[in-house]
């Protein structure tokens, strides 16, 4: 995801460096898009490795999020890849057997594509905390329910208590704070 915004950040620091890095950043994003296309399986989810068939839940949501952001920034994304990814995300998010944190993130990504499920957000909001609650607040805000979005944000909690996680749902204090920042802007 950082590669999508690298040239914008560099422009704030040094316009000349930004011009030099912009093409390299664009090539890196295009390479990532191509690689993700090869990592997608028939179900629309993404595996942890190229050619893999098993689904990596958090990686699938993150990959879908990346592709949606890239498309919104003008990068060419195959519609077949996005359609399959969004179909998988919708199915995943609605399945109550999946981890609530993953489902909250999936609902946020779906909301970025104007697919809204406010009743589902409300039912999850008391079952999640931290960054997952921030994702739900963002989804509520995008769906137009600003009052409930603010109420949900007020319950986000203390990110100082977030423990670093390296498996399943990747999390850290920095990740949680960046999600909250994205929610607020």
Secondary structure, 3 states (H helix, E strand, C coil): CHHHHHHHHHHHHCHHHHHHHHHHHHHHHHHHHHHHHHHECCCCCECCCCCCCCCCHHHHHHHHHHHHHHHHCCCCCCHHHHHHHHHHHHHHHHCCCCCHHHHHHHHHHHHCCCCCCHHHHHHHHCCCCHHHHHHHHHHHHHHCCHHHHHHHHHCCCCHHHCCCECCCCCECHHHHHHHHHHHHC
